[in-house]
């Protein structure tokens, strides 16, 4: 076969000359091309020279969901999914969780180096002194229904920040960028806590600048009359969870931030796009889905039936599987260690027993291991949040808090990358072409018309 012969020939050339290139033969024309290989990639634009005729658009690559496409160069986060390795700016996640704090990791992500003590002090001071939000944000929150999902509220209030800080539109100005980074990281816990207090019908709690980042967040959630001082084990566990969720290279929400930010919109709007992407149950919504799944399973005796349902594809094992980790998610291993310490402070949780047994059985089952399905970061994080007294609806909101530093770091990197321009993928058009308009009276019967579903939803609609 032509392709096989070519591969062998190309292999021979590679042995002899070891060129960093890929030889491609277009079997439609018999013409060969040499594409440069750099960093283990070929440039999709190099394919465009491959044409069957002068007026041919040229070859494109087709990669729905970007499963094998690098969309940027990045020096922020390194993941080896096969080996279960996660590093930020070269530092292993295990060391950061053991020795660092979330705010220090946020600095590392954004500026590329661990801060000196004076740099760290200024950073922590600046974040701590920008935690308050404009009073009108409270009014914005009051416009939501009492049972509004807090992630929907967070999405709206992060987007609204752009209207409070219009100078952030000057995306090339380093000072504006710094202020946007500070404000986003400082205010997102306040916005998150306000969303929670609204859903509980409780008065909003203002930030307390005497507390650290995690303590202040828990205080804004739970404080009633007197000062709220959470158990150290809880704040440390929360800070570790913040570190673990800070960045994860080109995941769905980060890609959304970069893509929306590539239009040169202000960073608040770009980060709001990240919040929206994170809302989805296949991404940030997974830990919420894990808790709902564990509650539905109810007791360990029901696990075999549940797993049978997963295998027959009636169910999905939430908190398992990952697009890049085809091994144990290193973040899940770190979290698992924290679960016991938190439960020591808060008391046992029967759902933990189900989670442990579920994990054990799934890891003993060829269905899951052959598909490289292992627990991901969300399998245990929900249990910690629940033990802290945080309602399930808030889990994704809490994920958005630390991920904000990753989004900001990735947004800044994108802005400084001379190769980036407005993100605009191509498509393979599959629809009709060149049809003549048909007047309504002449159109064929309703079975041919695609439109709204015939049946109304069974549940009564809320509101207008
Ligand atoms: N339960 C059951 N089967 C699964 C699961 C799961 N959680 N995840 C993947 N599979 C199966 C797929 O059905 C597929 O099987 P098949 O080859 O027989 O058709 C195979 O494993 C490969 O899965 P893909 O769909 O190719 O994996 P992909 O990389 O597209 O999906 C994802 C990754 C979305 C995370 C998926 O594993 C999933 O839905 N997990 C549950 C949701 C979850 O926990 N998300 C959190 C991810 S971590 C984060 O966002 C912070």
Boltz pocket constraint, residues with backbone or C-beta under 6 A from the ligand:
constraints:
  - pocket:
      binder: B
      contacts: [[A, 281], [A, 282], [A, 283], [A, 284], [A, 286], [A, 310], [A, 315], [A, 316], [A, 317], [A, 318], [A, 319], [A, 320], [A, 321], [A, 322], [A, 323], [A, 324], [A, 371], [A, 373], [A, 376], [A, 377], [A, 378]]
      max_distance: 6.0
